[in-house]
Amino acid sequence: MRRHQHRTTHDTGRAEALRLVKVTKTYGAGDAEGATVRALDDITLSLPTGTFTAVMGPSGSGKSTLLHCAAGLDRPDSGLVVVDGEEMTGGTGPVRSEAQLTKFRRTRVGFVFQQYNLLPTLTVAQNTVLPLKLAGRRVDRGRVERILGSVGLGDRLGHRPDQLSGGQRQRVAIARALVTEPSVVFADEPTGALDTRSARDVLSLLREAVRVHGRTVVMVTHDPVAASYADAVQFLADGRLAGRLTAPTADAVAERLAHLGDDVTAGV
Amino acid sequence: MLGLAARSVRQRPGRFLATLLSAFLGAAIIMTFNSMYDTAGASGVDKVSSDTLTTAASVVGGYGTLLVFFAVASTLTVNVRQRTEEIDLLRSTGATPAQIKRMVVGEAVVVALVGALLAIGPAMLGGRVLLDVFKDSGQVADSVDPSFGPIALMSGIDVTVLAAAGAAFLAVRRATRAAAGGRRKPGRARTVASWAALAVGALAVCSTFAMKATDAALMAAPAYGAILLSVGFALVSTRLLRTVLGRVEPLVTALTGASGYLTVRNMRQRAAELSGVLMPLILFTGMATATLYMQAVENDAIKASGLTRSIEDKNLETLNFTVVGIIVVFACIMLINSLYAATSYRVREFGQQRLAGATPAQVLGTVAVEGVVLTVTGVFFGTLAALAGILPFTAVRTDGLLPGQGLGIWITVVAVATAATLVTSLATARRGVRVPAVEAVALAA
C-alpha cells in the first residue's frame, strides 16, 4: 500500500492525535475579485491523544470549516492535516480519491452531527455497526450490546431512529462514532438540537470516551456550558485562531466569547 | 443569488420538471388519439373513414388514456412523497392539514394544467401526422380534414388534471397524517384498491372470450385488463418483495457485500414507497409486451385471412405498430422520469451513507443492487400481466393459445426495461454522489 510510505517523518510519537499545519481554505468563485471568503487562514494546531477540545467562535468564524477540513470531509486549499501520525489531506503524497479518503476516515475518524444523520431504515443496532459492515469487518454481537449498553440504550437495539427521542438518537450516533475505535471523534454542535438534560447526557458520554477510553474528541459548539465539559477551548475568529482556554468554566468561556469580537475589531 | 438558485435547481431538478413532463406527455398522447373522434365527427366524413378513426380512438386511445392516468398518478406520488420535510416545516410554521393539502393539490393541478395546455400544440400536430398515416395506409379517405375539437381538448385536460389531483391528494394525506404522529397502518384502502384492480383486470381479460374474433375492439379488453393487472401487481408486489427479500438476504449480501446489505434493509423498510417506481416499470413491461404481441398476432391474422393486398398489408402493419409504439415509448419515458425523480431526491440519504463510511462505489453499488431487484420484480409481474392479456387474445383471434412470434419481442422489452432502470438510477445516483457528503446531508435540513 502506497499510503504507508508517506507517514510523516516528524513523528512526535503516539501522543498526537490530530495536527493541522498551515491549513487555508477559501470559499467563493475564483474569478470574482473580492467575492471570496477566507474561511480558514493559516491554521496550525496540534491536539494530543486523550484530550477533549471545544472549538468556539462567533458565527462565520470558520468553526465548521475547520472541523470539516480536520475530519477529511472537505479538502483544504493548502496546508496539511495529519491524523494519528498519517497525512490525510494536503502534503506531498498523491491526492487521495474520495474512496481512499473514505477508507482512511473509516478506521481513524468518527463523527457526531447536530442532525444525528442516522439512516432511518436501519435499527439502532444496525446503525451502530454500519461503519464496520461497510468496512467489511466482522461484527461481534456482544460488542454491539456492550457499546449500546454503555450509552444507556441496551434495551433499544431493535428500535428505529424515528422511535427515539433526540437525545437517544444522539447517543446512538455517539455509539456509532466510537464503534470503530477511531483516533479522533469530531462532533459538530452535538447538543444543538437537544434539551439541557439530554445535552448533559451526551456531553458526559463524550467526556467519558476521553477519560475512560482514551479517545480524542474535537467538538464545535456555540454553547459555553457544552464547552465547559472539554479540557480546553480553542477560540476562532475570522478564520484565525484567537486564543485558548484550559480547564474552562461556562462563565469564563462566555466572558471570553463576549470579548472575542472586541479583540478582532481592535486588531483590524 | 443566481448561483444559489442554480444550485437549488441542480440539486432537485426532478421535482418540478418530472411532474410537468409527465402531464405534458400524457396530455399530448390522449389529445392526439382523441382528436380522431373530433375528426371522425366532422361533417362530410365517409362511413369507412369514420369507423377506422373511431376504432383507433376507442381502442388505442382508450387504453392509452388509462395508462396515462396511472403513469401521471405514479409520478405525482413519487414527487409529493419527496416533500415530507417541506410538509413538516409547513406544519411547524402553523399550516393546518387542510391548508397543506390545498397547497400541494393546488400546485399539482396548476402544473398538470400547464402541462396539458402546453401539450395542445404538439397534440394538434400529432393528430395531423396520425391522420396522414391512416390516409397513407388507405384506411381513411384522402378528403378527410384533420380536426382538433372539444373531445380531444376536454379528455386531455380532464384526465391529466384528475390523475394529478387525485394522486397528490392521496400522497399528501398520507404525509400529513404521518407528520401528525399517526401510526402508519398497513393501509386498508390500499389493500382494497389493489385487489379491486386485480379483480377488474381479470374480468376485463376474461371478457375477451365474449367477443368475436373479428371484432375491431377485440384488443381493447385484454389491453385494459393488462393495465389494471399491472397496477394491481404493483400495489401487491411490494409486500411480496419484502417477504422475498427477507428470504434471499443471505444470498444478496454474500454476492454483493455491504451494498447488498444496505439495499435489503432499505427496500424492506421502504416497500410501500417502492410501488411508486415499480408501477411504471411493471406498466411498461406489461403494456409493451402485451400490445406488441397482440398487434403482431393481429397482423398475422389479417395477413392469413387474405383480406388485404400485400402493399396495403405492409401499410397496415406499419400503422398498427406506429400506434402501439407511441404508447410503448410513452410508458418507457414515464419509467425513466419516475426513476430519475425518485433517485435525485436521495442525495441526502447517499450523503448519510457516506458519512457513515460508505465509499462512492458502495453507494452506487447499493443503487445498482436495488435496480436489479426492481427490474427482476418488475419484469416478472409485467410479464405475468402481459400473459394474462396475450393468452385470451390469441386464443380468440387464432386457433392456438400462444402467439407464434417467439421470444424476440419479450427479450427486447426486458432489455429496454433493464437498461432504462439501471442507466437512469445509476447515472442519477452518480451525480448525487458528486455532491460533498456534508453538503448533501444539509440540503433537506
Interface residues (C-beta under 8 A of the other chain):
Chain A: A29 H68 L73 D74 E98 A99 T102 K103 R105 R106 F111 F113 Q115 N117 L118 L119 P120 T121 L122 Q126 N127 L130 P131 K133 L134 A135 G136 R176 T180
Chain B: G3 G257 A258 Y261 L262 R265 N266 R268 Q269 R270 E349 G351 Q352 Q353 R354 L355 A356 G357 A358 T359 P360 A361 Q362 P436 A437 V438 V441 A445
